[in-house]
Amino acid sequence: MVFINVGLSKCYWNQYFAAITVNLLSLSYGGVILWTSASYIYLKNDSNRFETGVLTKEQLGLITAALSPGTLVGALFFGWLADKIGRKRCLLLAALPMLAHWIIIPFARNPLQLAVARFLGGTAGGSCFTVIPIYITELAQDNLRSTLGMLLSLALSTGVLLINTLGYFLHYIIVAWIMTIIPLAFLVLFAFNPESPQYLAQRNREKAERSLRYYRGISSSGDANEEFQQELSRLCKSEDEKPEKLQLCWHDFTNRKARKAYFIGLGLVLTNQFNGCLTLQNYMTFIFEEAGSNLPPMISAIIVSVIVLVGTFLSTHFAGFAGRRTLLLGSISGIFIGESIMASYYYLTSKGYETSMFNWLPIGTFSLVQFSSTFGILSVTTPLIAELTPPKIRSIVVRVQIVTMFLLSSVITKIFPQLSESLGMSSMLFIFAGLSFIFTVFIAIFVPETKGKSIQAIQDSL
């Protein structure tokens, strides 16, 4: 097994340690994302906790909605800060609002305080999507970059399953105290990792060399091989290159490689948001009820979380030798097939055809769509955008793409219920299936394979 063999290789240990510890922040954010849903029963019925009494639907809506603007602010702020003070220090600072999120929850006495906690958790989450992919891309060896880049999605999926499971068995206050352990562990463990070599390369050659030796498992300069020296030379083209000599100009954003990287990145963002898999999650309860399932909503959520986690784990396992492009094609094709079958089922049912013997089909196809999405498109998008974007403008472009992704997500979440009500469930599913087919063609034609290639080789292929 490639994933295991690579993981056991001694020279890769420090890279794995860095990727795992940095994604403790992502693990915590996975819990933040679905905390409101996992705590819904307690928040709705606990009248003694809050000064305002039982929380209304409007107040619960405010608490839930506070996460998205926080994530947008965090993506912009921490993406900018990472270029100013470094990836490592930026991420350590991002852990503070994450820790504050979990600490505020047990002491909150009104919905505004919970909304503030959610906003802070969102700001920390913004750093997961903008800074962590850049940090991993800059420290990982070419043959490990795909696998390590996928750990972000694996950590998010694990966090979602963790919060759903804890929320089913424990009161949300106890859950919040348990979840504080994760950002605290991040602060302790991640601090042992040095700054990324690529960030240091244009600032301090000596520190960049020490950082690169650490991540390549080379204890001293005398142990450095020719491959290491070549990699160091590529990073540090000149000892006197300083940040002030790296001022951005309009040409950096408009040259052919930058335009193509942005075009592909935007296509991946649209694929991520308009394939329908995330929207269908909001209809999970409806789909399970239509199939005659009597499972409680939380058990259904845990089942879906397990499906998502398995898909993400397999994508992490296969990324190292199958490649990102292959995962994307398999993922979006699976979504297209699942949505097409589901749309046909709902269409035939609405026309009065006898479909009761196939009432298991919505759950089966829903599971296929969710599995396929996490197997590729949801886990590959962010790290692939970071790989394709020229290093000089990477931080800015990743920020723009992530902000675009969250804005599209907010719009889709807002308008989908109205469109579904006016057009019908089957029509919306046919639309999503059609878009998924178009995205499959887009990926097949325009998205290059990055497996095993250096960042320079990827740039040369654009």
ChimeraX attribute file (.defattr): number of C-alpha atoms within 10 A of each C-alpha:
attribute: neighborCount
match mode: 1-to-1
recipient: residues
	/A:1	8
	/A:2	12
	/A:3	15
	/A:4	9
	/A:5	8
	/A:6	17
	/A:7	16
	/A:8	12
	/A:9	9
	/A:10	10
	/A:11	16
	/A:12	18
	/A:13	17
	/A:14	18
	/A:15	23
	/A:16	21
	/A:17	16
	/A:18	23
	/A:19	25
	/A:20	20
	/A:21	21
	/A:22	27
	/A:23	22
	/A:24	25
	/A:25	32
	/A:26	31
	/A:27	31
	/A:28	30
	/A:29	27
	/A:30	24
	/A:31	27
	/A:32	28
	/A:33	21
	/A:34	19
	/A:35	21
	/A:36	22
	/A:37	18
	/A:38	28
	/A:39	21
	/A:40	15
	/A:41	15
	/A:42	18
	/A:43	20
	/A:44	15
	/A:45	13
	/A:46	12
	/A:47	13
	/A:48	10
	/A:49	17
	/A:50	15
	/A:51	12
	/A:52	12
	/A:53	14
	/A:54	17
	/A:55	20
	/A:56	14
	/A:57	10
	/A:58	9
	/A:59	17
	/A:60	18
	/A:61	14
	/A:62	16
	/A:63	20
	/A:64	19
	/A:65	16
	/A:66	20
	/A:67	22
	/A:68	22
	/A:69	19
	/A:70	21
	/A:71	26
	/A:72	23
	/A:73	20
	/A:74	28
	/A:75	28
	/A:76	21
	/A:77	18
	/A:78	26
	/A:79	28
	/A:80	18
	/A:81	19
	/A:82	22
	/A:83	15
	/A:84	12
	/A:85	11
	/A:86	17
	/A:87	24
	/A:88	21
	/A:89	15
	/A:90	20
	/A:91	26
	/A:92	18
	/A:93	15
	/A:94	24
	/A:95	24
	/A:96	16
	/A:97	21
	/A:98	28
	/A:99	24
	/A:100	18
	/A:101	27
	/A:102	28
	/A:103	17
	/A:104	19
	/A:105	21
	/A:106	16
	/A:107	13
	/A:108	18
	/A:109	16
	/A:110	16
	/A:111	20
	/A:112	14
	/A:113	16
	/A:114	25
	/A:115	23
	/A:116	20
	/A:117	26
	/A:118	32
	/A:119	27
	/A:120	27
	/A:121	31
	/A:122	28
	/A:123	28
	/A:124	33
	/A:125	32
	/A:126	30
	/A:127	31
	/A:128	28
	/A:129	25
	/A:130	31
	/A:131	26
	/A:132	27
	/A:133	26
	/A:134	27
	/A:135	25
	/A:136	28
	/A:137	23
	/A:138	22
	/A:139	26
	/A:140	26
	/A:141	20
	/A:142	15
	/A:143	16
	/A:144	23
	/A:145	27
	/A:146	31
	/A:147	25
	/A:148	25
	/A:149	27
	/A:150	29
	/A:151	27
	/A:152	31
	/A:153	30
	/A:154	26
	/A:155	25
	/A:156	27
	/A:157	27
	/A:158	24
	/A:159	27
	/A:160	28
	/A:161	25
	/A:162	23
	/A:163	28
	/A:164	24
	/A:165	19
	/A:166	19
	/A:167	25
	/A:168	18
	/A:169	9
	/A:170	14
	/A:171	15
	/A:172	23
	/A:173	19
	/A:174	13
	/A:175	24
	/A:176	24
	/A:177	14
	/A:178	12
	/A:179	24
	/A:180	17
	/A:181	13
	/A:182	19
	/A:183	25
	/A:184	16
	/A:185	14
	/A:186	22
	/A:187	21
	/A:188	11
	/A:189	16
	/A:190	21
	/A:191	17
	/A:192	11
	/A:193	18
	/A:194	20
	/A:195	21
	/A:196	24
	/A:197	26
	/A:198	23
	/A:199	23
	/A:200	21
	/A:201	26
	/A:202	21
	/A:203	17
	/A:204	16
	/A:205	22
	/A:206	13
	/A:207	16
	/A:208	23
	/A:209	23
	/A:210	19
	/A:211	22
	/A:212	26
	/A:213	21
	/A:214	21
	/A:215	25
	/A:216	20
	/A:217	17
	/A:218	17
	/A:219	12
	/A:220	10
	/A:221	12
	/A:222	7
	/A:223	11
	/A:224	14
	/A:225	10
	/A:226	9
	/A:227	9
	/A:228	17
	/A:229	13
	/A:230	11
	/A:231	14
	/A:232	19
	/A:233	15
	/A:234	13
	/A:235	20
	/A:236	22
	/A:237	12
	/A:238	12
	/A:239	13
	/A:240	12
	/A:241	15
	/A:242	13
	/A:243	13
	/A:244	9
	/A:245	9
	/A:246	10
	/A:247	9
	/A:248	11
	/A:249	9
	/A:250	7
	/A:251	9
	/A:252	15
	/A:253	18
	/A:254	12
	/A:255	10
	/A:256	12
	/A:257	18
	/A:258	22
	/A:259	15
	/A:260	17
	/A:261	22
	/A:262	22
	/A:263	14
	/A:264	21
	/A:265	24
	/A:266	19
	/A:267	17
	/A:268	26
	/A:269	22
	/A:270	18
	/A:271	24
	/A:272	26
	/A:273	19
	/A:274	20
	/A:275	27
	/A:276	24
	/A:277	25
	/A:278	18
	/A:279	17
	/A:280	18
	/A:281	16
	/A:282	12
	/A:283	12
	/A:284	19
	/A:285	17
	/A:286	15
	/A:287	19
	/A:288	20
	/A:289	16
	/A:290	14
	/A:291	16
	/A:292	13
	/A:293	15
	/A:294	9
	/A:295	12
	/A:296	11
	/A:297	16
	/A:298	19
	/A:299	13
	/A:300	17
	/A:301	22
	/A:302	19
	/A:303	16
	/A:304	20
	/A:305	23
	/A:306	18
	/A:307	20
	/A:308	26
	/A:309	24
	/A:310	18
	/A:311	24
	/A:312	30
	/A:313	22
	/A:314	15
	/A:315	30
	/A:316	25
	/A:317	20
	/A:318	20
	/A:319	27
	/A:320	22
	/A:321	16
	/A:322	14
	/A:323	19
	/A:324	28
	/A:325	22
	/A:326	18
	/A:327	23
	/A:328	29
	/A:329	20
	/A:330	18
	/A:331	27
	/A:332	30
	/A:333	21
	/A:334	22
	/A:335	28
	/A:336	28
	/A:337	18
	/A:338	24
	/A:339	30
	/A:340	20
	/A:341	20
	/A:342	23
	/A:343	23
	/A:344	15
	/A:345	18
	/A:346	19
	/A:347	18
	/A:348	13
	/A:349	15
	/A:350	14
	/A:351	8
	/A:352	8
	/A:353	11
	/A:354	10
	/A:355	14
	/A:356	11
	/A:357	7
	/A:358	10
	/A:359	18
	/A:360	16
	/A:361	20
	/A:362	24
	/A:363	19
	/A:364	14
	/A:365	20
	/A:366	24
	/A:367	19
	/A:368	21
	/A:369	29
	/A:370	25
	/A:371	25
	/A:372	30
	/A:373	29
	/A:374	27
	/A:375	29
	/A:376	29
	/A:377	27
	/A:378	23
	/A:379	28
	/A:380	29
	/A:381	22
	/A:382	26
	/A:383	26
	/A:384	25
	/A:385	24
	/A:386	27
	/A:387	26
	/A:388	25
	/A:389	26
	/A:390	21
	/A:391	19
	/A:392	14
	/A:393	14
	/A:394	18
	/A:395	22
	/A:396	17
	/A:397	23
	/A:398	26
	/A:399	24
	/A:400	17
	/A:401	21
	/A:402	24
	/A:403	21
	/A:404	16
	/A:405	19
	/A:406	19
	/A:407	15
	/A:408	17
	/A:409	18
	/A:410	14
	/A:411	10
	/A:412	17
	/A:413	13
	/A:414	11
	/A:415	10
	/A:416	14
	/A:417	16
	/A:418	11
	/A:419	14
	/A:420	14
	/A:421	10
	/A:422	11
	/A:423	11
	/A:424	15
	/A:425	17
	/A:426	22
	/A:427	17
	/A:428	19
	/A:429	25
	/A:430	19
	/A:431	17
	/A:432	22
	/A:433	26
	/A:434	16
	/A:435	19
	/A:436	26
	/A:437	17
	/A:438	15
	/A:439	24
	/A:440	20
	/A:441	15
	/A:442	16
	/A:443	19
	/A:444	13
	/A:445	9
	/A:446	14
	/A:447	23
	/A:448	18
	/A:449	15
	/A:450	22
	/A:451	21
	/A:452	17
	/A:453	17
	/A:454	17
	/A:455	21
	/A:456	13
	/A:457	11
	/A:458	18
	/A:459	18
	/A:460	9
	/A:461	13
	/A:462	16
